[in-house]
Amino acid sequence: MDTIFAPITLKGNCSVYTLRISGDKVLKCLKLLGIKKQLKHREATLCVLKDSNKNVIDEALVVYFQAPNSFTGEDVCEISLHCSSYIISKVSQILLSIEGVRLADRGEFSRRSFLNGKMDLMQAESILNLIKSETALQHKLAINQLRGINSNFYDELRKRNVEILSLLEAFIDFPEEDIPTDLENEIESKIKQLIKDIEKNLNDKNVGEKIRDGFRVAIIGEPNSGKSTLLNFLSKRDIAIVSDIAGTTRDVLEVNLDVNGIPVILYDTAGIRETSDIIENEGVKRAIEKAKNADLKILVVSVDNTNINNKILELVDENTIILLNKIDLKNDDFFLKNFKNPIIEISL
């Protein structure tokens, strides 16, 4: 198998750039980089890097991990270089000149870690989720998966399944034997409990997926009801143009929020109404589509226009909150359709 290398830090306006090398040619790579020091396992050593003409390239911090006690299970070294384009290019050229050494593919270090039994598939998949985590809950979900908490749960299910299977096989293989009847009841009880635990795990309403990818909230309503004002208020900045002219918003505006650790994707949509304007009509179509695919809909209703059209009413379900806006304009003649949904009164 080839020895691979790749950066594990981003190149940019920083001082340090770290390269990871993994494979059976790690020590040869270090030798051709002019490193003569005896490196100790898991100890950082300051080394002078030189080319084939003994010209000094850099002074770098090198950490060597001896197989199998490394991230990939192979010999690994991590070289922290100064973040110079010349240094990075020079070191990469030397490594690529070695037969059997190449640049790593995307995710190849994690793949080798999985193939070499250093982590299971769920842990390998969690690494990208951990890197991309932006909220406390996203981080918690990814770190638990990386530590094997999810894997332990499924491994336990498997063990219980194997135990039940072995008991069932005993009934099949030894039908003439006097097997206690209470054992049969025990097997049935174990099967029912196993099914219950699996169903509970499957019926979590994709909570983990929502935490990872974001909880989608669509703001819908009639034109000029206050949808864009709500978006600006929640995001604490002027993202959407606010005007007393109906139909200002034509496209879907998107904002990412962190609400108590939950990633929320907030969509401001065009006012839903019948229109002959081609562009506005396309905006209405997109608004309806976003609302149908959202996890939660916030229907903004203005007290001065409570005659909600049927296109909007068709979108109202148990995952809809009614936001009654401009309550400072409410009068004694005010009337709102009889919704079972929660109604929140506000004046944006």
N, C-alpha and C positions, 0 to 999 in steps of 0.2 A: 504494500500500500504506500502511496506517495506520502512524503512529508509535506505538510501544508503550512502556510503562514498568512497572516492578515492583521490589519490594525484592529485593536479592540477599543481605541479611542478615536474621536473625530479629529480630522485635520482642520485647523482653523487658527484663530487668533489666541493661541494658548502657548504654554511653555513646554509641555511634555506630550509626546506621541508614543504610544506603546504598541509594539508588535508582538504577536503571539506566534510561536512556532510549535508544531505538534507532529510527532512521528519519530521513526527510528533513526533519522539522520540529524536530530537536533544537535548532538555533540559535534558532528562534522560541520554543521552550519556555524556553530560558535567558533570552531577552530579556524574556518576560512574568514571569519570576521576579526581574526587576530587575537581572540581571547585565549590566553594561556593559563589563566588562573584555574585552580581546582575549585569548582563550584559545589557548594553543599546544598543538599535538598532543602527547599523552602527557605533558604536564606538569601537576602538581597546582597549583591556584591557589586561594587563600583568597578567597572572595567573600561579599558581603552579599546575602542574599535579601530581597526586598521584595514586598509585594502591590501591587495597582493603585493604592492610596492612598498608596503610598510608605512604608507602615509596615514596619519591620524585622521579618522573620520569624525569621531565624537567620543565623549566620555559618557557612558550610559550605565544605568542601574539595571542589573540582570538578575532575574530570579529563576532558578532551575527547579523543576518538579520531576522527580524520578518516577517512572512507571512502576506500579499502576496507581500511585498516589498522586494523581493529577486530575484536572477537570475532565480530560478526554480519556484517561486511563492509559495514555501513551506518555513517552518522554515529552515534556513541555518546557519551554522557556519563554519568559516575557521580558522584552527588552524595552526599557523606557528611554527613548531618544529625545534630544532637543527637537522642537517642532520646526525644523528647517526643511524646506522643499528639497534642497540639495542633499542633506543628510538622509532623508527618507528615501529619495530616489537612488542614492548610492548603495545603501544597505539592501534595498529591494533588488537591485541589479546583481549584487553579489549572491544573494540567496537564489535568484532565478537562474544563475549560471551553474548551479549544482544539479547534477542529474538526479531526477526523482524528487525534486523540490518544486512546488508550484504554489500559486495563490489559492487560497481556500475559496470554495463556493460559499454562497450565502447560507448561513446556519450550519456549516459543515462541522464546526467544533462541537456544537450541540448534538449533531447527528452521530458523530463518533463517540461522544459521551454515552448516548443511548445504546449504540451498537456494542459498546464495550461494557455495558452493564453498570455504568456509573449512575444512571438515573433511568426512570421509566419514561414512557411516551408522554404521560400527562405532565411530568416534571419538565421534560424538554420543551413541550408546548408552552409552559408557563413563563419561560424566560422572556419571550417577546412581550407577553402581557405585562410582566414586571417592568420591563424597560419603558413601555408606553404608558404606565400608570401615572395618572395626573391627580387623582383624588385619594383620600384616605381609604375608602372602601375598595377602590380598584387595586390599591397596593396590598390591602389585607387579603383580598381574594387571590391575587397572584402569588403572594409570599406563602400562603397556606398550601397552594398547589405545588409550589416549588419544594416545600419542606415535606411533601408526601402525605399530607393529611387526607386529601381526596383519594390518593392511591391506596392508603391504608383502609379506607371505607370499602372500596371495591374489592380489595384483596380479602377482606373479612367476609364479604358476600360470597366470594368464590369458595372460601374454605367451608362455609356453611352449606353451600351447594354440593360440594364434594362429599361432605359428611352425610347429607340426605341421600345422595346417589349410592353411596356404599351400603347404607341400610336397606335401600330398595333392592339392590342387587342381591343382598342376602336372602330376601324373600323369594326372588326368582331362582337363585341357584340352589337353595335348600328348602324346597316346598314341603318336604316330608318332616322336616325338623320341627320340634315344638318351640316355635318362636313366641314369646309372651305377647298377649294381645295389647298390653299397655305400651309395648314398643311401637305397635302400629299406630296407636293414638298419638304417641310422641312424634312420630314421623309426620303425621298429618298436621300437628300443631306447628312443627318446625317449618313445613312448607307454607302454611298460611302466614306465619310471621315473616318469612322471607319475601313472599309476594307483597305483603303490606309495606315492608321497608323499601322495596324496589319501587313500588307505586308512589310512595311518599317522596322518594328522590326524584322521580320523573315528573311529578306534579308540582314542581316548585315555581311554575309560571315563568320559567327561564330567567330567574332572578340573577344568576351569575352572568348570563349573556347581557342583561340590561346594565349591570354594573360595569361590565367590560366595554360594551359598545356605546352606552349612553341611553338614558331614558328620554324618549322622544315626546315632546309636548307641542301641540299645534294650537296656536291662537286663531280662532275663527270668529266670524260674525258679519253683520251688515257693514257696508261702507261707512266710514266716519263714526264708528262706535267707540274708538279708543284703543284699537289693537296695537297700533304702532307706538302709541304713548306707553302702553303696558310693557312692550318689549324694551323700550328705552329705560323705563323705570326699573325693571328687573335686572337689566344688564348694567345699569348705572352709567350709561353713556348714550350719546345721540347716534344711534345706528340707523334708525329709520327716519325718513322725512315725515314730519307731522304737519298736517294742514287741515283747515276746515273745509277744503274741497274734497268731495267724496271721490273715491277711486284713486287716491294718490299712490298707494302700494299696488304695483302690477305684478311683481315677481315674489318669490318666496325668499325672505331674509332669514338667515340662520345664525344663532348665537350659542356658544358653549358656556355653560355655567357649572359651578361646583356648589351644589346645595347640600350642606351637611355631609360632605364626602361622596354624595351621589352625583355622577356626571349627568347633566341634563342638557339635551339639545333642544333649544327653543326655536320654534318656527313662527315668524310673523307672515301671515298670508293675506292675499288680496281679499277685499270685501266681496262676499258672495251675493250676487244679484244677477238678474237678467240684464244683459247689455248687448248692444249691437257693435260696440267697439271691439275689433278683432284682437287687439293686444290685451285689453282688459279681460276679454272672454277667455283667453289662454291662461291668464292669471287666476281666474276663477276655477278653471279645470285643475290647475296645479294645487290650488288651495284645497279643493275637495279630495284630491289624491293624497296630499299630506295628512289631512284629517283622518282619512280611512286607515292609514298606516301608522298613525300615532298611538303611543301607549296611553296618552291622556290628552283630552281636548279641553281647552278653556274657551267657552263661548262668551264673548264680550257683548253685552246688551246695553244699549243706551236707554235711559228712562224716557228720552224724548222720541224714541222710535222702537217700540216694543212689538211691532207687527212683523215678527220674524218670518222670512219666506220659507217655503217648504223644502228647498234644497238644503237649508241649514238644519231644519228640524229633522230631516232624514239622517243627519250625522250624529244627532244626540243619542247617547246610550249611557250605560252605567259607568263608563269611563269618561264622563263629561262633567265639568264644573261650570256653573253659570256665574259669570262675574257681572254684576249689575253696576254699571258705570254712570257717572254724572248724577249721583243721588242728591246732590245739592239742588238739582232742578226738579226733583220729585214733587208732585202735587197730589191733592186729594183724589183727583180723577185717575191716578196712575193704576195701570192694570198690566200684569204679566201673566202669560200663559201658565197653566198649572203644571209645573215641572216637579218631578220627584227628586231631581238632582239637587245637590247642595247649592245654595245661592249665597254668594258673598257680595255685600254691598261696599262700594268704594267710589271715591271721586278722584280720578287721576288728574 
